[in-house]
Amino acid sequence: MASHREEEKSITLLGNQNTKYADDYAPEVLETFVNKHPDNDYFVKFNCPEFTSLCPITGQPDFATITISYVPGEKMVESKSLKLYLFSFRNHGDFHEDCVNVIMKDLIRLMDPKYIEVWGKFTPRGGISIDPYCNYGKKGTDWEEVARKRLFEHDMYPEKVDNR
């Protein structure tokens, strides 16, 4: 098991007072640390209620709550690096569906989680809201079936949308 000093060497953003905010999509800011409980299956959930990106056609801003839930394997994403990564979409032009899939794929490459899902709940523009959802379960494990089942049953009982 890694000591706290060894972990601190791999995390460069947390506690850093000279934080740089990327002007555009920056997956390179993502950092990991060792999961101290890789034999336990447990969820880690992040909610980002201030996510912004730009429409790739009009350049208009899009606002969303992005929810990321994952079951870690050997590595976990460091939260400040995740915050900076999500912030890097602020001037990035991509469709809503692309944003959530890019986020998920970047986190899979970074951490190799057992399971992950990303759900974007975008505020309406032009009278319609878009809520893309994607997930992944590690191939050859029970989590692959969990992902399939979760996708099939996703949003069967959607929440009442009256506050957007």
C-alpha positions as CSV (number, residue, x, y, z in Angstrom):
1,M,0.0,0.0,0.0
2,A,1.3,3.5,-0.9
3,S,2.3,5.8,1.9
4,H,0.7,9.3,2.1
5,R,4.0,10.8,1.0
6,E,4.1,8.7,-2.1
7,E,0.4,9.6,-2.9
8,E,1.2,13.3,-2.4
9,K,3.9,13.1,-5.1
10,S,1.4,11.9,-7.7
11,I,-1.2,14.6,-6.9
12,T,0.1,18.0,-8.1
13,L,-3.1,20.1,-8.2
14,L,-4.7,19.6,-4.8
15,G,-3.5,22.4,-2.5
16,N,-1.7,24.1,-5.3
17,Q,-2.3,27.9,-5.0
18,N,-1.2,28.6,-8.6
19,T,-4.1,26.8,-10.3
20,K,-4.2,27.3,-14.0
21,Y,-7.6,27.1,-15.7
22,A,-7.5,25.7,-19.2
23,D,-9.1,27.7,-22.0
24,D,-10.3,24.7,-23.8
25,Y,-10.7,20.9,-23.5
26,A,-7.8,19.6,-21.4
27,P,-7.9,15.9,-20.5
28,E,-4.2,16.2,-19.5
29,V,-5.1,17.9,-16.2
30,L,-6.7,14.7,-14.9
31,E,-4.8,13.0,-12.1
32,T,-5.3,9.7,-10.2
33,F,-4.4,8.3,-6.8
34,V,-4.3,4.7,-5.6
35,N,-7.6,3.1,-4.4
36,K,-6.9,1.8,-0.9
37,H,-9.9,-0.6,-1.2
38,P,-9.7,-2.2,-4.7
39,D,-11.3,-5.4,-3.4
40,N,-14.4,-3.6,-2.3
41,D,-17.1,-2.7,-4.8
42,Y,-18.4,0.8,-3.9
43,F,-19.6,3.8,-5.8
44,V,-18.0,7.2,-5.9
45,K,-20.4,10.0,-7.1
46,F,-19.5,13.5,-8.4
47,N,-22.1,16.2,-9.1
48,C,-21.1,19.2,-11.1
49,P,-24.1,21.5,-11.2
50,E,-22.2,24.3,-13.0
51,F,-21.0,22.5,-16.1
52,T,-20.8,24.7,-19.2
53,S,-19.8,24.1,-22.8
54,L,-20.5,25.8,-26.1
55,C,-22.8,24.8,-29.0
56,P,-20.5,23.8,-31.8
57,I,-22.7,25.5,-34.4
58,T,-23.9,28.7,-32.8
59,G,-21.3,29.2,-30.1
60,Q,-24.0,29.8,-27.5
61,P,-23.4,28.5,-24.0
62,D,-25.0,25.3,-22.7
63,F,-25.4,24.7,-19.0
64,A,-25.8,21.4,-17.3
65,T,-25.5,19.3,-14.2
66,I,-23.1,16.5,-14.9
67,T,-23.3,13.5,-12.6
68,I,-20.5,10.9,-12.7
69,S,-20.8,7.7,-10.7
70,Y,-18.2,5.0,-10.8
71,V,-16.9,1.9,-9.1
72,P,-13.2,2.2,-8.9
73,G,-10.6,-0.4,-9.7
74,E,-7.0,0.2,-8.8
75,K,-7.1,4.0,-9.5
76,M,-9.4,6.8,-8.6
77,V,-9.7,10.3,-10.1
78,E,-8.5,13.2,-7.9
79,S,-11.4,15.6,-7.4
80,K,-9.7,18.9,-8.0
81,S,-8.2,17.6,-11.3
82,L,-11.7,16.5,-12.3
83,K,-13.1,19.9,-11.5
84,L,-10.4,21.6,-13.7
85,Y,-11.1,19.1,-16.4
86,L,-14.8,19.7,-16.4
87,F,-14.1,23.5,-16.3
88,S,-12.0,23.0,-19.5
89,F,-15.2,22.4,-21.5
90,R,-16.3,26.0,-20.8
91,N,-15.0,27.3,-24.2
92,H,-15.2,23.9,-25.9
93,G,-17.8,23.4,-28.7
94,D,-19.4,20.0,-28.6
95,F,-23.0,18.6,-28.7
96,H,-24.4,17.5,-25.3
97,E,-24.2,13.8,-26.3
98,D,-20.6,14.2,-27.3
99,C,-19.7,15.9,-24.0
100,V,-20.9,13.1,-21.8
101,N,-19.4,10.4,-23.9
102,V,-16.0,12.2,-24.1
103,I,-16.0,12.6,-20.3
104,M,-16.8,8.9,-19.8
105,K,-14.2,7.7,-22.3
106,D,-11.5,10.0,-20.8
107,L,-12.2,8.7,-17.3
108,I,-12.1,5.1,-18.5
109,R,-8.7,5.7,-20.1
110,L,-7.5,7.4,-16.9
111,M,-8.7,5.0,-14.3
112,D,-9.9,1.7,-15.9
113,P,-12.9,1.6,-13.5
114,K,-15.0,-1.5,-12.9
115,Y,-18.1,0.6,-13.8
116,I,-18.9,4.2,-14.7
117,E,-21.9,6.2,-15.8
118,V,-22.1,9.9,-16.9
119,W,-25.4,11.7,-17.1
120,G,-25.8,15.3,-18.3
121,K,-28.9,17.2,-17.5
122,F,-28.8,20.3,-19.7
123,T,-31.0,23.3,-19.2
124,P,-33.4,24.1,-22.0
125,R,-32.4,26.1,-25.0
126,G,-35.0,26.8,-27.6
127,G,-37.7,25.2,-25.4
128,I,-36.1,21.8,-25.1
129,S,-33.7,20.1,-22.7
130,I,-31.4,17.2,-23.5
131,D,-30.3,14.7,-20.9
132,P,-27.8,12.3,-22.4
133,Y,-26.7,9.3,-20.4
134,C,-23.9,6.8,-21.1
135,N,-22.3,4.0,-19.1
136,Y,-19.6,1.3,-19.3
137,G,-18.9,-2.0,-17.4
138,K,-15.5,-3.6,-17.6
139,K,-15.6,-6.3,-20.2
140,G,-15.6,-9.9,-19.0
141,T,-16.8,-8.9,-15.5
142,D,-20.2,-8.8,-13.8
143,W,-20.0,-5.0,-14.2
144,E,-20.5,-5.5,-18.0
145,E,-23.9,-7.0,-17.3
146,V,-24.7,-4.3,-14.7
147,A,-24.0,-1.6,-17.4
148,R,-26.2,-3.4,-19.9
149,K,-29.1,-3.7,-17.5
150,R,-28.7,-0.2,-16.2
151,L,-28.7,1.2,-19.8
152,F,-31.8,-0.8,-20.7
153,E,-33.6,0.4,-17.5
154,H,-32.3,3.9,-17.6
155,D,-34.9,6.6,-17.0
156,M,-37.8,4.1,-17.0
157,Y,-39.3,6.3,-14.3
158,P,-38.1,9.8,-15.2
159,E,-38.2,12.5,-12.7
160,K,-40.7,15.3,-12.9
161,V,-39.0,18.1,-14.8
162,D,-40.5,21.4,-13.6
163,N,-37.6,23.4,-12.4
164,R,-35.5,23.9,-15.5
